[in-house]
Amino acid sequence: MSSRRFRLRAAAGFMLVTALVAAGCSSKSEPATSPAGPLPPAISITPTTGGDDVDPLSPVDVTAGDGVLTAVSLTNETGKSIEGIYTPDKTAWKPTDSLGYGHTYTITAQALTITGRVGPITSTFTTLAPHNQTKAYLTTTAGNPLIDGGTFGVGTVVVAHFDEDVPDKAIAEKRLSVTTNPPVEGSWYWLDKRNAHWRPQQYYAPGTKVTVAANIYGADLGGGLYGQEDSKTTFTIGPSHVSISDDNTKQVQVFENGNLIRTMPTSMGMGGSEVVGGKTITFWTQPGIYTVMDKANPVIMDSSTFGLPVNSRLGYKESINWATKISTDGIYLHELASSVWAQGNTNTSHGCLNLSPANAQWFFNFAVPGDVVEVRNTGGAPLQVWQNGDWGVPWDEWLQGSALH
């Protein structure tokens, strides 16, 4: 029984060889080369051996010029094997994983051709080793991650935060993308060399899916600064939460999907300013469009963090409950039972929006990062973009903030 199987395999092998030879036979003598030139090499490998500073994203290919590949391996200097995949006809192979920076790789390949077996043939090359790398973190304006699968408010501003100064912001911006479903018009705006903000022209529609990506790996962002790795996240826009605090009425009206669902008396900034140590400190709740940044219960509020000593006339340091942050320089909607008498009629705070304990707790539980809070008819300078005032920048001016404009 075993000898019969052997004879069948031998016959099959004979038929394969006969077919290959017959395909190359002719009744006339043929030259070694075709009229078009020399035959392609039996195995071709890219990159070629001896390559230095090879881009880790450049193509890595092994092809059989006349036959099929029978074995291909790709290993680094430690012997780690890199997985790959053949084409269905086994005439080509490529790795399925990207290569890393600063590694030496060896490709070994073998093939079966008309004239017989070829190989092993090898190619050894080294990928570039950047002197400096940067990672792009995809965050909210509070610096917190845009959680994959999370829910955020209709005023969410996407931040791409690089942990190194970016020499060429145009190259970096080309590597950043935001796609939405349904589509919305939006643009990047660079605050400085490390932070690019993206927002749509208008608030998102509830239910919008947003996907953000920083495809910077292998990219020279200028001056030899390379992207460390790619980043990507997808999140959903929740119901429309827009709160309007009007100093004319000293009330905060909270709207959900356009419907008024709660009205909360408030006491905002008392106004005026004081010079402390050569620095002018104002006590206004600045007018503008804020977004919810973060929440804490409790939060330690310390006036010395913005230049007002705790032991000064207006200084303070205390634990505050149900605090919802809306600006980078410390404006919150928070509970303050001692100012309930003033809420709805008198401004007494250093700039925060004081609420009753019940209202502060309700708003704390209601709000999500990216919800909109508009402050109207107060004194002081308008909210600036660095304070979380992205939505206060006119659209034409916002477009000018793109490095690709």
Secondary structure, 3 states (H helix, E strand, C coil): CHHHHHHHHHHHHHHHHHHHHHHHCCCCCCCCCECCECCCCCEEEECCCCCCCECCCCCCEEEECCEEEEEEEEEECCCCECCEEECCCCCEEEECCCCCCCCEEEEEEEEEECCEEEEEEEEEEEECCCCEEECEEEECCCCCECCCCCEECCCCCEEEEECCCCCCHHHHHHCEEEEEECCCCEEEEECCCCEEEEEECCCCCCCCEEEEEECCECCECCCCEEECCCEEEEEEECCCEEEEEECCCCEEEEEECCEEEEEEECECECCCEEEECCEEEECCCCCEEEECCEEECCEEEEHHHHCCCCCCCCCCEEEECCEEECCCCCCEEEECHHHCCCCCCCCCECCCEEECHHHHHHHHHHCCCCCEEEEECCCCCCCCHHHCCHHHCCHHHHHHCCCCC
